Amino acid sequence: MMPDQKTLVTRLGLTNPLLGMYDSPDTSGFEPLITLKPGKHMCIFRFYENFLKGETLQITKDNFGCGGAGSHLCGVQTRSREDYVTFLFEGEGLKATRPIMENWFDKRKPYEMENPYILMGPLRPEKYELLKTVTFFVNPDQLSMLVIGANYWSVPGDPPAVIAPFGSGCMELLPLFEDLQRPQAIIGATDIAMRQYLPPDILAFTVTVPMFEQLCSLDEKSFLFKPFIKNLKKSRASAS
């Protein structure tokens, strides 16, 4: 059962809806749907405004929008390894040397689809068993609160509660998690290729389902109700 996120959303002051990424056998119950135009290059973040309106993006192995999403989310290789590395290294200058770029490319682990559809859209309690990650679209203040929240239960020796790995925007939504059963978060929307589709003060904070459940369990004893956040909110209100 999906946890109640009302307290978390209210205390963070979130106005953007939370985005769920689902691996589903069908699209029933996810309407209204956005269907990508076959063969047309379209970044999935181009539909940011559609997400805010409650629409859900449908991605399949046959219709994924761009080569990155096809490769990383659907396991569809749209160009040769050589062409891909050349584009990322020489064309975009994303790594210091070609061997580093090749090593990253070879070590990456695309998401393995369990069902025919990847769906990105609003959280739906009745589809909770199909949910893979949850994304918060946040400003810097909200991001800082979520980073603290993600580390709330973390003890020395645990895997990092929050990571910010290199990768495309769509990779940061799902395949960059090594273990979806681990409570963990990714600071995302750091791919400069897709940032043109987001407001300049918005980043993504994507969490696994176990981390989402932990964040939703934050209560009056936590920092969400303590002076640090109250002082921050008071400072922002006085400056506006």
C-alpha positions in Angstrom: 0.0 0.0 0.0 1.3 3.4 -0.9 2.3 5.5 2.1 0.7 8.8 2.8 3.0 11.6 1.5 0.8 14.5 2.6 2.9 15.5 5.7 6.1 15.3 3.7 4.8 17.3 0.8 3.3 19.9 3.1 6.4 20.3 5.3 8.7 20.6 2.2 6.3 23.1 0.6 6.2 21.2 -2.6 3.9 22.5 -5.4 5.1 20.2 -8.1 3.4 16.7 -8.2 5.5 13.7 -7.4 6.4 11.6 -10.5 6.3 7.9 -10.5 8.1 5.5 -12.8 6.3 2.3 -13.4 7.1 -1.0 -15.2 3.7 -2.2 -16.3 2.1 -5.0 -18.4 -0.4 -2.6 -19.8 -1.4 1.1 -19.8 -4.9 0.7 -18.3 -5.4 3.1 -15.4 -2.6 5.5 -16.3 -4.7 7.8 -18.5 -4.3 10.4 -19.8 -1.4 9.1 -21.8 1.3 10.8 -23.9 2.4 8.7 -26.8 5.7 9.5 -28.4 5.8 9.9 -32.2 7.5 6.9 -33.8 11.0 7.6 -35.0 11.0 11.2 -33.8 13.8 12.2 -31.4 12.2 13.7 -28.3 13.7 13.9 -24.8 11.4 12.6 -22.2 11.9 15.7 -20.1 10.4 17.7 -22.9 7.1 16.6 -21.3 7.8 18.2 -17.9 4.8 20.5 -18.3 2.6 17.5 -19.2 3.7 15.8 -16.0 2.7 18.8 -14.0 -0.8 18.5 -15.6 -1.2 14.9 -14.5 -0.4 13.2 -17.8 1.6 10.0 -18.1 4.3 9.3 -20.7 4.3 5.9 -22.3 7.7 4.3 -23.3 8.2 1.0 -25.1 11.0 -0.8 -26.9 9.5 0.3 -30.2 8.8 3.9 -29.2 11.2 5.6 -26.7 11.8 9.1 -27.9 15.6 9.3 -27.9 18.6 6.9 -28.2 19.5 7.5 -24.6 16.1 6.5 -23.2 16.0 3.5 -25.7 19.4 2.3 -24.5 19.2 3.0 -20.8 15.5 2.3 -20.1 14.6 -0.3 -22.7 17.8 -2.0 -23.5 17.6 -1.0 -27.2 20.9 -0.1 -28.8 20.3 2.5 -31.4 23.9 3.0 -32.5 27.2 1.1 -32.4 29.4 1.3 -29.4 32.0 3.2 -31.4 29.5 5.8 -32.6 28.1 6.2 -29.1 31.5 6.7 -27.5 32.6 9.1 -30.2 29.4 11.2 -29.8 29.8 11.4 -26.0 33.6 11.9 -25.9 34.4 13.9 -29.1 31.0 15.4 -29.8 30.0 16.4 -26.3 33.2 16.3 -24.3 31.8 14.5 -21.3 34.9 12.6 -20.1 38.6 13.6 -19.9 39.9 10.8 -22.2 38.4 8.3 -24.7 39.4 5.3 -22.5 37.5 6.7 -19.6 34.5 7.3 -21.8 34.8 3.7 -23.1 35.1 2.3 -19.6 32.0 4.2 -18.4 30.1 3.0 -21.4 31.0 -0.6 -20.9 30.3 -0.6 -17.2 26.9 1.0 -17.4 23.9 -1.3 -16.7 20.7 -0.5 -18.6 17.4 -1.1 -16.8 16.0 -4.5 -17.7 12.3 -4.1 -18.4 10.0 -6.7 -16.7 6.9 -5.7 -18.8 6.2 -4.1 -22.2 5.6 -0.6 -20.8 7.6 2.0 -18.9 5.3 4.7 -17.7 6.2 8.1 -16.1 3.4 10.1 -14.5 1.6 10.9 -11.3 1.6 8.6 -8.3 -1.3 6.1 -8.4 -2.1 4.2 -5.2 -3.8 1.4 -7.1 -0.6 0.8 -9.2 1.8 0.8 -6.2 3.1 -2.7 -6.8 4.4 -1.6 -10.3 6.2 1.5 -9.0 10.0 1.5 -9.4 11.0 5.0 -8.4 9.6 8.3 -7.2 10.9 11.7 -8.4 10.5 15.0 -6.6 11.0 18.1 -8.8 12.5 20.6 -6.3 14.2 23.9 -5.7 17.6 24.1 -3.7 15.9 24.5 -0.3 13.6 21.5 -0.9 16.5 19.5 -2.2 18.5 20.2 1.0 15.6 19.0 3.1 15.3 15.8 1.1 19.0 15.1 1.3 18.7 15.4 5.1 15.6 13.2 5.1 17.3 10.5 3.0 20.2 10.4 5.5 17.9 10.4 8.6 18.3 6.6 9.1 21.8 6.3 7.7 24.6 5.0 9.9 28.3 4.8 9.3 29.1 1.9 7.0 25.8 1.9 5.2 25.8 2.4 1.4 25.4 6.1 0.6 21.9 7.2 1.1 22.2 9.9 -1.6 24.3 9.7 -4.7 24.9 12.0 -7.7 26.3 9.8 -10.4 27.2 10.7 -14.0 24.6 9.8 -16.6 21.8 11.1 -18.7 18.7 12.5 -17.2 16.7 9.4 -17.9 19.4 7.2 -16.4 19.1 9.2 -13.2 15.4 8.2 -13.0 16.0 4.5 -12.8 19.0 2.5 -14.1 21.7 4.2 -12.1 20.4 2.6 -8.9 22.3 -0.6 -8.3 19.6 -2.1 -6.1 16.0 -0.9 -6.2 15.3 -2.7 -2.9 17.8 -0.5 -1.1 16.6 2.8 0.4 18.6 5.3 -1.7 18.2 8.6 -3.6 19.8 10.2 -6.7 20.2 13.9 -7.2 19.1 14.2 -10.8 18.4 16.5 -13.7 22.1 17.2 -13.8 22.4 16.3 -17.5 22.9 19.6 -19.3 21.4 18.1 -22.4 17.9 17.9 -20.8 18.0 20.9 -18.5 16.6 23.2 -21.2 13.2 21.5 -20.5 13.2 22.4 -16.8 13.0 25.8 -15.0 16.5 26.9 -14.0 15.9 26.5 -10.3 14.5 23.0 -10.5 16.4 19.8 -9.9 15.2 16.2 -9.5 15.5 14.0 -6.4 14.7 10.4 -7.4 14.2 7.7 -4.7 13.7 4.0 -4.6 10.4 2.8 -3.2 12.0 1.8 0.2 13.5 5.3 0.5 10.1 6.8 -0.5 8.5 4.9 2.4 11.1 6.1 4.8 10.7 9.7 3.8 6.9 9.5 4.2 7.4 8.2 7.7 9.1 11.4 8.9 7.1 12.7 11.8 7.0 15.4 14.5 10.2 14.2 16.1 12.2 14.8 12.9 13.9 17.9 11.5 10.8 18.6 9.4 9.2 20.1 12.5 12.3 21.7 14.1 13.8 25.2 14.2 16.3 24.9 11.3 13.5 24.5 8.7 11.2 27.0 10.5 14.1 29.6 10.4 14.7 28.8 6.7 11.1 29.3 5.8 10.9 32.5 7.8 14.0 33.8 6.0 12.5 33.1 2.6 9.2 34.6 3.5 10.8 37.8 4.7 12.9 38.1 1.5 9.9 37.8 -0.8 
